[in-house]
Amino acid sequence: MEANKWDLVVERSIPFPERVEMATDSDVFGVTIDLDECKSLASYEDEDAFFLDRSWVIKTFERWQDAAEDARVYGYGKHSGQSLWQLPETLQREVFKICKAKAFEVHAYEAV
């Protein structure tokens, strides 16, 4: 039986928001991100090592939309009380840009 070989990899991932604060109908005031949650989904711990979960390493707008769809929208304007997926794509892209600026590195092992 051959043992698995592992490489330490470093990936950048875009976090998804917990909540979005609106200033007006069309202006995002702020975005709340739980970086610890995003990091814990991108890698998992098993036997004192962290392993990469590529399904949670987010690199594209489309994948980010899937992960962020249930984030709640608060604040002022007609979108308050909705989920992120209900916002117009222009606002979703604005939130994505804010999240992308907070991209983080994932250091974990991956089978080769």
QUIBELDA-V815852 format. One record per residue. N is the residue number from 1. OMEGA is omega as a letter, one per 20 degrees, with the letter a starting at -180 (NA if undefined). D_CENTER is the distance of its C-alpha to the mean C-alpha in whole Angstrom. Layout:
BEGIN
N_OMEGA_D_CENTER ; N_OMEGA_D_CENTER
END
This chain:
BEGIN
1_a_38 ; 2_r_36 ; 3_r_33 ; 4_r_29 ; 5_a_29 ; 6_r_25 ; 7_r_24 ; 8_a_22 ; 9_r_19 ; 10_r_16 ; 11_r_13 ; 12_a_11 ; 13_r_7 ; 14_a_5 ; 15_r_3 ; 16_a_3 ; 17_r_6 ; 18_a_9 ; 19_r_12 ; 20_r_13 ; 21_r_17 ; 22_r_19 ; 23_r_22 ; 24_r_24 ; 25_a_23 ; 26_a_22 ; 27_r_21 ; 28_r_17 ; 29_a_19 ; 30_a_15 ; 31_r_12 ; 32_a_11 ; 33_r_8 ; 34_a_9 ; 35_r_8 ; 36_r_11 ; 37_r_9 ; 38_r_6 ; 39_a_9 ; 40_r_11 ; 41_a_9 ; 42_r_9 ; 43_r_13 ; 44_a_16 ; 45_r_19 ; 46_r_22 ; 47_r_26 ; 48_r_25 ; 49_r_22 ; 50_a_19 ; 51_a_18 ; 52_r_15 ; 53_a_13 ; 54_a_12 ; 55_r_11 ; 56_r_8 ; 57_a_8 ; 58_a_6 ; 59_a_9 ; 60_r_10 ; 61_a_10 ; 62_r_11 ; 63_r_9 ; 64_r_6 ; 65_r_9 ; 66_a_9 ; 67_a_6 ; 68_a_7 ; 69_a_10 ; 70_r_12 ; 71_a_11 ; 72_r_14 ; 73_a_16 ; 74_r_19 ; 75_a_21 ; 76_r_24 ; 77_a_24 ; 78_a_25 ; 79_a_21 ; 80_a_21 ; 81_r_21 ; 82_r_19 ; 83_a_15 ; 84_a_13 ; 85_a_14 ; 86_r_17 ; 87_r_17 ; 88_a_19 ; 89_r_17 ; 90_r_18 ; 91_r_16 ; 92_r_13 ; 93_r_13 ; 94_r_14 ; 95_r_11 ; 96_r_9 ; 97_r_12 ; 98_r_11 ; 99_a_7 ; 100_r_9 ; 101_r_11 ; 102_r_10 ; 103_a_8 ; 104_r_10 ; 105_r_12 ; 106_r_12 ; 107_a_16 ; 108_r_17 ; 109_r_20 ; 110_r_20 ; 111_r_23 ; 112_NA_25
END
